[in-house]
Structure formats: C-alpha cells, structure tokens
Amino acid sequence: MNTRKAVLRRGLAGGGVATLLLAAAFVAALGVPTTPSRLGIVAWLLAVGGGMLVAGRRERVSLGTTTLEWPRVAAVAIALLAVGWAAISVASLLRGDGITGLGPLEGVLTAGLVGYFAWFARECWVGGSVIEAETFVVD
C-alpha cells in the first residue's frame, strides 16, 4: 500500500471511529432517541461512521450481488456527511439558533465544509481527478 493511500485509509478509519463514538455520546447524554429528529441524527452518525470505518478497513464490501471497492464506500459515507451537515446546519440557522452560535459566520463555515466534503466525495468516487489516482488503488 502506498503512503498516500495508507494515510487516507487510516484517516477514514479514525474518522469512522470518532463518528461512531460521537453517536454513542449523543445517546449517552440525551438517552435513547424518541423523536424523529434525534433518531435521524443518530442514524446519520451511525451511517457515516460505519461507512468511513468500513472504507478504512476493508478493500471491498459485498452488498448482496454488488461489490463496492473502498473508494466508493468512502465517497458514499463522505457524501452522507456533507448532506447531513448541510441539512442540520441550515435547519438550525432557519430556526435562528445555529449549531455553533456563530450566527452568519456559521453559514460561511457550513458552505466551506460542505463544499470540501462534496469535493472529496467526488474525488473518492472517480478515483482521483485532482488527488493522484494511485491514492485510490484497490489491491
């Protein structure tokens, strides 16, 4: 495994573990989710964390008759991260409270982060157009 691929895969696995721990902390702090919004947040965190962890640890994943290679799994997980982040941030900004309490600056931060996540998900999906293709090689 080349160095860039190893760094990316370790980052995905670590990010997946951190996201799964965040989901566990959310449940521990607020209890078992009973409202649709809390259930949605926990499910989103579990999907993103699980996808990132799998992409970081497995070369291929079989889903029924389909086999996905790790860059595609990573792309789906990161795209879910981008969509969920945008939805939660926009919903909180429309309510007038925001997640971070930074007000209008939160909108700028959200646009930047969601844009980056979307770009990175695309890079994973296509196997690198800006990032070197060897980073996304499947052994």
N, C-alpha and C positions, 0 to 999 in steps of 0.2 A: 504494500500500500504506500503510495507516495505521501510526502509530508503534508501537502495541502489537503488531500483527501482525509488523512488521519486527523488533522486539526478540525476540519469541518465535521467529521463524524463524531469526534469526542464532544464538540460543541453542541451538536444536536442531541446526543445522549444526555449531556449535562443539563441542557435546557429542558429536555423532557422530564428529567427527574425533578428539577426545580419547579416546573409547572405542575407536576403531579403532587408535589409537596404543598404548593400553593392551594390546590384544590382540597387537599386534606386539611390544611389550616383553616380554610374557609368553612368547611363543615364543622371542624372542631370549635371554631369561635362562634358560629351562628347556629349550630345544630343542623340536623338533617333538613335539607331544603324542602319546604312545603309549598312555596309559591312558584308559579311558572317561571318568574324571572330568576329566582335563586337556583331553581333546578336547571334552567338554561345555562346559567353561568358555570355551575359545577360541571355539567355535561360538556360544555365548551372547553373548559380547562382540562378535563379528562381526555377529550378527543385530541386536543393539541398536544398535551404532554405525552399521551400514548403514542401518537404518530411520530413525534420527534424522537422519542426513546427507541421505537422500532427502527426508524430510519438510521439512527446512530449505531444500532447494534446488529442489524441483520442486512445482508446483501440483497435478499429477495424476500418478498412476503406473498404467500398464496392466499388469495381470496376466492374461494370456490374454484372456478375453472380459470381464473385470471391470476397471473403472477405479476406483481409490481416490483420494480427494482427500487433500491433505496432512494435515488434522487426523486423519483415520482412520489414516493411516500412522504419525503421531506417537503416537496412542493405543496402537496395537499395540506399537510399539517401547518405549514407557514401561511398558506392562503387562508386557512381557517383562523389562524391567529390574527391576520390582517382584518378579515371581515368582522370577527367578533370584537376586536379592539375598536374598530370604527363604529360599530353599532352601539356598543356600550358608551363610548365617549360622546357620540352625537346625541344619544338619548339623554345622557346626564346633562349635557350642555343645553339641550332644549328645555329641560326642567329648570335650568338656571343654577344648578349647583356644581356641576363638573365633578370629575373623579379626583383631580389633584388640587382643586381650589385655586388654580392659577387663572381662572377666568378666560379671557380671549386668547391668552398665550397657550392654553390647553388645546385650542383648535389648531394652532400652528404646529404644536408638538405632535398632535394626532395625525395631521396631514403628512408631516415628515416621516413619522414612524410607519404609518400605514403604507405610504409610498415606498419606503425602503423594504418593508416586508413583501409587498406585492412584487417589487423588482426582484428580490431574492428568490421568491417562489417561482417566478418565471425562469430565472437562471437555473434553478434546480430542475424544472420541468423540461427545458430544452437541452439540458446538459452543458450549459455554459455558452453564452454569446459574448459576454464581457469577461467573466471569470474563465480561466483556462479550462478547456474540455477535459483534460486529464484529471482534474479535481473530481469529476463526476463519473469516473470509470467504475464499472461494476465488474468485480472479479468473478 
